[in-house]
Amino acid sequence: MFFASIPTVTKEMAENVEELLTTAGHYPASDAPLFIYSYNLLTEALENKEAHVLEVCSGYGQLLMALARRFPKSDFLGIDQNDLPRPEAAKIANVKFQCGDAIDLKGLPDSYFDLIVGQATLHHLSNNLGVASREYLRVLKPGGKCIFIYEPLGHSWLVAAVRAIRTSLHEMVDESNLFMSALKSFGEDFSETQVGCFNLIGYFAKVIKIRRPGFFLRLNACDQCLVGWFPFLLKHCANFTVCYTK
Ligand SMILES: C[S@@+](CC[C@H](N)C(=O)[O-])C[C@H]1O[C@@H](n2cnc3c(N)ncnc32)[C@H](O)[C@@H]1O
């Protein structure tokens, strides 16, 4: 089953993940609704569980360390191709990091993880989505979830043009827009795919220097209304978070 929508994001949801949100401080404030929604997905998946959690492309590990602090009964493993400094990690008993390829999980057992998370990750793996999907299905338990947070959606020519200009200015590499068709085929062997889309008019709010999430929650509600009236606009959102259930 495949579902896609602009999710409702409330102040209560923001309060529930206030601490986790501080770890997303290096992303634009206009993306607050997406992170609030996504971090609520993570807390729902981990609440009252003793879970095994894997983060792929964990970078400096801020999100994983914050999750490990909030859920001390669960254990957390981060994998990134770069051996980055994470001095805080030594003080947190239930978190570990290792250097490696996000799509080559040979050393990890089958059906072991309850949750795989990736943040700003899937678009780095766009040349190998089939391999990634098979590998994540292998290491996930039945009913386990794979959640990719803050990914670029490429259907809007306007957003794609702005991104192309920004990419050429920053000389970034390996950053591909993703499309609904790719999300569907990644999820073919999962039982459910749920896509939360964000930033329709909200994308252009990146230039506004407001940092209050309340303003962006109202913009998200406007995006929701627009898509309610004109459903074809959904895929023109600039970003998404996707949750696959095995
Ligand atoms: C945009 S950063 C995101 C980091 C972190 N998830 C965050 O949200 O701050 C992308 C990360 O993916 C890692 N990466 C890219 N391709 C990878 C691969 N094939 N295997 C492991 N890590 C990879 C990079 O080293 C980088 O740390």
The ligand as a Tripos MOL2 file, in Angstrom:
@<TRIPOS>MOLECULE
LIG
   27    29     1     0     0
SMALL
NO_CHARGES

@<TRIPOS>ATOM
      1 C1         23.8200   15.3660    4.2250 C.3       1 LIG1
      2 S1         24.8090   14.3920    5.3020 S.3       1 LIG1
      3 C2         23.6040   13.9410    6.5100 C.3       1 LIG1
      4 C3         24.2380   13.5930    7.8220 C.3       1 LIG1
      5 C4         23.2550   13.3710    8.9690 C.3       1 LIG1
      6 N1         22.3430   12.2830    8.6780 N.3       1 LIG1
      7 C5         22.5170   14.6490    9.2990 C.2       1 LIG1
      8 O1         21.3080   14.7310    9.0720 O.co2     1 LIG1
      9 O2         23.1560   15.5950    9.7630 O.co2     1 LIG1
     10 C6         25.0270   12.9280    4.3870 C.3       1 LIG1
     11 C7         25.9300   11.9130    5.0550 C.3       1 LIG1
     12 O3         25.8650   10.7270    4.2830 O.3       1 LIG1
     13 C8         27.1320   10.1020    4.3060 C.3       1 LIG1
     14 N2         27.1370    9.1610    3.1640 N.ar      1 LIG1
     15 C9         26.8690    9.4170    1.8640 C.ar      1 LIG1
     16 N3         26.8980    8.2800    1.1300 N.ar      1 LIG1
     17 C10        27.1750    7.2690    1.9960 C.ar      1 LIG1
     18 C11        27.3230    5.8560    1.8690 C.ar      1 LIG1
     19 N4         27.1930    5.2310    0.6810 N.pl3     1 LIG1
     20 N5         27.5990    5.1360    2.9780 N.ar      1 LIG1
     21 C12        27.7450    5.7270    4.1840 C.ar      1 LIG1
     22 N6         27.6090    7.0610    4.3810 N.ar      1 LIG1
     23 C13        27.3350    7.8300    3.2980 C.ar      1 LIG1
     24 C14        28.1010   11.2690    4.2130 C.3       1 LIG1
     25 O4         29.3760   10.9000    4.7060 O.3       1 LIG1
     26 C15        27.4000   12.2950    5.1170 C.3       1 LIG1
     27 O5         27.8270   12.1870    6.4530 O.3       1 LIG1
@<TRIPOS>BOND
     1     1     2 1
     2     2     3 1
     3     2    10 1
     4     3     4 1
     5     4     5 1
     6     5     6 1
     7     5     7 1
     8     7     8 2
     9     7     9 1
    10    10    11 1
    11    11    12 1
    12    11    26 1
    13    12    13 1
    14    13    14 1
    15    13    24 1
    16    14    15 ar
    17    14    23 ar
    18    15    16 ar
    19    16    17 ar
    20    17    18 ar
    21    17    23 ar
    22    18    19 1
    23    18    20 ar
    24    20    21 ar
    25    21    22 ar
    26    22    23 ar
    27    24    25 1
    28    24    26 1
    29    26    27 1
@<TRIPOS>SUBSTRUCTURE
     1 LIG1         1 GROUP 0 **** ****
